[in-house]
Amino acid sequence: MGPRVSTSILADRLTGMIGPRASVARGVLDQHGQSESHYRNLPPDIVVFPETTQEVAEIVKLCASAGMPIVPFGAGTSLEGNAASVAGGVCFDFARMNKVLTVHDSDMDVVVQPGITRKQLNAELRGTGLFFPIDPGADASIGGMTSTRASGTMAVRYGTMKDNVMALEVVLADGRVIRTARRARKSAAGYDLTRMFVGAEGTLGVITEVTLKVHPVPQAISAAVCSFDTLHDAVDTAISVIQSAIPVARIELLDDVMMRGINAYAKLGYREAPLFFEFHGSESSVAEQAEAAQAIAADHGGHGFAWAKAQEDRSRLWHARDNTLYAGLGLRPGARAVITDVCVPISRLAECLTETRRDADEHGFTAPIVGHVGDGNFHMLILIDPAKPDEAEGAKALQARMVARAIAMDGTCTGEHGIGLGKIDYLTDELGEAVDVMKSIKTALDPDGLMNPGKIFASGVHA
């Protein structure tokens, strides 16, 4: 790596390479310095819009020779500042690399560029009888979902991104282009490089192509809502459903605070502390799954089990669930949400969740909770007044206690948001010396520290 050149010199070189697809316009830079997270805007120096893997490789080589940081950017929906430009540099916006390259119907896999969003992908798959099930709520890009090891509402049945990414094409820090695997469903060929890049948050390389598993569209889908008197009863129901081997597609919990926000936001009338279920399969199997889940819910005090069989009713139900951020913010107009998540073994979920709810209430926070309770993951939106620094400090302390609680229960500091800026210290608390091994891998692949610096390992940037 040579000395870092000036932004103007590098911008001129990039303009000579890709023309107006290299931008230093203030509005464009600011747009790429923010996301759905609560962190302050950290814009890059230059934004580029590549169209091919070869362009990405050439731009990476140019950045490396100029000593410029490289920050991949998807749809800007990350929640831990994962794509913030901590040290400035060049932001790679993949909006123009948004195509489905190949659909292998018989093999049930698809090859896509990183900029395509999950909704765009499913629109492209319409008519094939296949769909991509990973649903983090936001219409995130596939590249971003891969980089953050995203998950979502259907992970209990279909797994997370680590389970559905088969192979990657990646541009390394020196501009080399590698392919991490072929399309075979299993392989024992060397190190599992695919899994190494899934969840690396752009700190090891730039993903330019993703091979994904896709799944058959279910013959029948049914959804239901059931309310409970306590969070503990709701979580116990979810655990019993999983332990009974009912192949439920989704089990989502909204606590009483979150449900108040949802009812007001979406003009619904659901009782508070409900579980949302969804069942996939044949007509008969869906009916059997739902009846079994309803019986288990009744055994745990569930009441008001309401069906949503029609497409429009299911869409209304899940649209409300997918907009929990905005519904939660409506509980305190003008507030900013500090959004955090943890994941624990499901046997400890009720304990972790109820203790976290009690902690938030005792410290006077409006903090709705929503959980993917089928796999032990839940999120909390801590609503704070951005003009009151003491509230921000209190929110950080609440998050720290929530994470410590989860780790003490053999859980993780983040089920799906990633480490980004906000959970760097917690990663060491969770994994100890294993983090040093990660740093060694980072140094080997990115010796000059140009790939998305300040994420996962380095701190020093504050909200």
N, C-alpha and C positions, 0 to 999 in steps of 0.2 A: 504493500500500500504506500502510495506517495502522500505528500502533505495535502491536507484538505484544500481544494481550490475554492475560489469564491463562487457564490451562487450564480452570479451573472455569467461567469465564464462557463460553468457547467450548463446553465440554461441555454447558452448559445450553442454549445456542442449538441445538446439534446434536440434543440430546434432544427439543427442541421441534419439530425438523424431521423426525426419523426414529425417535423414541421409543427403545426399548431397543436398537436396532441401532447406537447409539453407546455405546461402553463405555470406562470408565476402570478396570476391574477389574485388579488387579495381575497375576493369572494370564494374562489376555488380553494385556496389554501385553508381558509377558515372552515369551509365545509368539511375538509378532510382532517381537521384537527379535533373534531368532536364526534360524539356517538350518543347512544342512549344512556351512557354511564353518567355519574355525577361529577366526574373529574373536569377540571378546567380545560379550556380549549388549548391544545398543544399542536399547532399547525406545522406542516412540513415547509421546506423552502421551495420545493418544486413538486408539481403533480404531473405524472405521465400516464397516458392512456394507451398501453401497448395493445397490439392486435394479434401477435403471434408469439410462440415460444421463442423463436429466433430473436425477435425484437427484445423480449425480456432478457435473454442471455446477453445480448450486445449492450443493453442499458446497464445491466448488473456489472459487466466488465468495466464500463465507463465509470460507474459509481465507485467501484473498487480502486481504480487507478486514481480517482479524484479524492478518495478518503471520505466519501459521502455515505451516511447511513441509508439503509433501504427498508422501507416500511410497506408491506403489502396491505391493501385495503379492499374490502368486499362491499357490503351494503351499509356499513356503519351502525350495525345493531348490537355490537358487543357491549357488555356491561361492566367490564373491569379495565377499561381504557386500553384494550388489547392492541388497537391500531393507532394509538396516539403517537405523534412524532416527538418523542422525548428530547431527542438531540437534533431536531430539524431533519434535513436530508431530503431524499426523494421518495415520494409516496407513489406506489404502483396501484392505480385504480384499474380494476379488471372489468369494468362495465362493458368494454368492447369485446372482451373474450367471454362471451356468454352463450356459446352454441352447444347443442348436443352433437357430438362428433359421430357416434355410432350407437345404435341400439341392437343388442344381440338378444332377440326375443327368446330363442330356444334356450339360451344359457342364462336368461334372466339377469343380465347385467347391461350397463350403459356407460359410455365414455363421454365425459363432458369437460368443457372448459370451466375454470374456477369462478367466473363472474356470473354464471347462470344462478338464479335464485331457485329455491325449492319449489315455489309455486309455478315459475316458468318451466321448470323441469317436468312437473306433473302435467302441465298443459301440453307439453310436447309429447308426453307418453300417452295422452288420451287416445283411445282407439287401439292401443296395443294390448290391453288387458293387464297392464302392469302399472305399478305406482311406486314412488319413493316415500317411505313412511316417516322418516325422521322429521319431527315437527317441534322446533324450539319456540314456537309462538310467532316470532317475527318472521318476515319473509327474507331470511338471511341468504347470503350467497353460499354456494356449495364449497367454494374455497375457504371462506371464513368459517363455515361449520366444521370443515375438516381441520383447520388450523387450531380451533378451540376445542376440538373433540366434543362437539355439540351433542345434545341429547333431546329431551322434550317429552311430550305427553304420551307417546306411544312406545317409549323405550322398554316398558315392562314386557311387551310382546316381541318387538322387532329389534331391540338392542339400540345401541348408540352409534355414533359415527365410526368408532373404532371397530365395530362389528360389521359395518356395511361398506367400508372403503376397502377395495380389493387391491388396488395398485395406484401409484402416483407417478407423474412426471414432475421432476423438481429441478429448478435451476439453483445450483450451489453458489456460494459466495464468490467463487473464482470464475463463474460463468459457465462451468460445465453443466451439461444437461444429463440427468440420469433418470432411469426408470426403475422403480423399486421392486416391481414384481410383474408377472404375467397375469393372464386372466383365469388360470386354473383355480378351482375352489379351495385347494389346499396345496401347500408346498413345504418342503423341509430344506430348501436351498439357501443355506447361509443365514445371516442375521435378518431379522424381520425389520427391514428398513421402513416399510410402509407404516408400521405402528410407531416408529420413532418420529416420523414427521407429523403423524396425526396427533394433534394436541401441542405441538411445539410452538404455536403462536407466531410463526414466521421467523423464529430466531435461528433456525438451522438452514433455511433455504426458501425459495419462492415456488409455490405450487402452481403449475401451469396446466395440468391435466389430471382428472380424477376418474378412476374406474370404480363404479358403484354397483352393489347388489340392488336389484329392484325386486318387487314382490307382486304376486298375483292380486288383482283387485278382488276383495272379498265378494262372494255372491250376495251376501246380506250383511247389513250393518244395523245395529240398534243401540240406542243410548238410553240412559236412565239417570235420574237424580233421586237421592235418598238423604233425608236429614237425620241428625243425631243430636242428643241433648248435650253431649260432651265431645271434645276433640279425641279423648281417649277411646270412646266407643267407636268413633269413625275410623281411627287408625287400627283398632283391633279388628274391625270388619275387613279392612283392606288386607291385613296380614292373613286373616283366615281364608279370604278368597284366594290369595296367592298359594298358601299352604295346601289348599284343597285342589290345586292343579287346574283350576278353572282358567282357560287361556284368554283371559280378559285382555283387550287391546289397550285400554286406558283406565286408570283409577286416579282421579284428581280430587284433592281436598282443598276446600276454601274455608278458612276459619270465619268466625262470626264477624270480625272486623272487615275482612275482605269481601264477605258476602253483602254487607251493607253497601259497600262501594259498588259492587257489581249490580245489585238491584237498582240503585239510583242511576248508574251509568247506562245500563241496557234496558231500563224500564221493565225489569222482571219482578216476580213476586216469590222467589224461592225462599224457603225457610233458611235460617242461618245454620252454619256448620254442616254443609252437605258434602256427600261424596258424589262425584260425577263418574259414571261408568260408560264404557263403550265396548261392544262385543262385535267381533268379526267372524265370519264363517259362512256355512250354508244356512238356509232358512231354519232347518231343524236344530242345528247345533247352536245357533245364536239364541233361539228360544230356550234351549236347555241351559246354556250358560247364564242367561238372565234370570231364569227361575231359581237356579242354584244360588246365585249371588243375592237374590232377593231374600231367600230363606236364611242365608247367613246374616244378612243385614238385620232381619227381624230378630234373630237370636241375640243380637247386640243392641237391641233397642231402637233400631232404625224405623222410621215412619215416613209416610207420604211418598213411597216409592212411585215415581212418575216416569212414564215412558216417553221417549222421543223417537218414534220410528220413521216418521216422514223426513225427507232430506232437508226441507226448510226448517223443521223443528230442531234437528240435530245441528244444522248450521247456526241457528240462533244460539243454541246452548254453547257450542264451542267458540263462536265468535265472542261471546261474553267472556269465556275463560281466557281466550287469547289476548284480550284487552285489559288484563288485570292491572298493568302499569297505569294506564290512563284512568281506570276506575278507581284505583287506589289513590292516585293524586287528587281525584275529586273529593276525597274525604277531608282534605285540607288545602283549599285553593291557595295558590301561590307558593306552595311548598315544593321542595326538591326531594327526590327519593334517593336515599342511599340503599341500593339494591344489593343483597347478598344471598348466598346459598350455601348449604352444607348437605352432606349425605352420610347416613349412618346405616349399619345393618338394620334390617326391618324390625328385628326383635327389640331394638332400642329406640325405635322411631317415636312411639307414643311418649316415652319419657323425655326424649330430647325436645320434641315439639312442645309439650305442655310446659316444660321448664323454661323454654325460650319465650313462650307466650306470657308466662308469669313475670319473667324478667323485664320484658318490654312494658308491661302494664305497671309494674312497681316503679319504674323509672319515668313514667308519664309520657311514653311515646305512643303516638298513633302509628302502628306498625302492622299492617295486614300481612297475613301469611297465606301462601298457596303452595301446595305440595304435590309432587309426583309420588304419591305415597306407595305405589306398587313397587318402587325400587328404593325407597328410603330417602328420597331427595326432597327438600323443601326450601322455599325462598321466602325472604322477609323484605318488605319495603318499609324502610324507616323514614318517615316523613319529617323533614326538618325545615325550619325557617332559614333560608340562606343568609339572612342578615344577622343571625344570632350565632356567633362562633361557639358558644357553649353548647348549643344543640348539636353542632357538627362533632364536637369532641365527645359528647355523650353518645352519639350514634356510633362512633368508632369504638368506644368502650363496650357498647352493647354487642357490636359485631364481634369484637375480640372474645367476649365471654361466650357467645354463640359458637364460635369456631373452637375454642378450647373445650367446650362441652362435647362437641361432635368428635374431636380427636380423642378425648378421654374415653369415648364409647367405641373406639376403634373405627371411627369414621374418617371423613376427609373434609378439608377446608373448602372444597368446591366440587360439587357434583357435576356442574356443566358450564359454569361461566368462565373457567380458566383462572390463571394466576394474574396475568396482566400487570397492572401497577399496584393493585390494592392488596394482594395476598402474598406478597413476596416473603415476608417474615414468617407467615403461617406455614409456608411450604417447608421450611427448615424444621419448624416445630413438629410437622407431620412425618417427615421422611428422614431427617437427620443427615447422616453422612451420604445417603443416596443422592442428595443434592450435589455433593462434590463430584459424583460420577457424572451427573448431568452436565455440570460445568466443564468437565473434561471432554465430553462429546462436543459441547458448544465450541470449545477452544480448537478442537481438531478440525471441525468443519468451517468455522468462522473465526480464524485466528486474529483478525483485526476488529472483531466485535461490531461489524457493520449491519448485521441482520437484526432488524427491529430491536435496537438497544434499549435497555431500561426495563425490559419485561422479564418476568420469571425470576431473575437473579438480582439485578441491580436496583437499588431503591433511590431515594433522594428527590422524588417528584411528589408533590402533595396536591390534594384536592383544592 
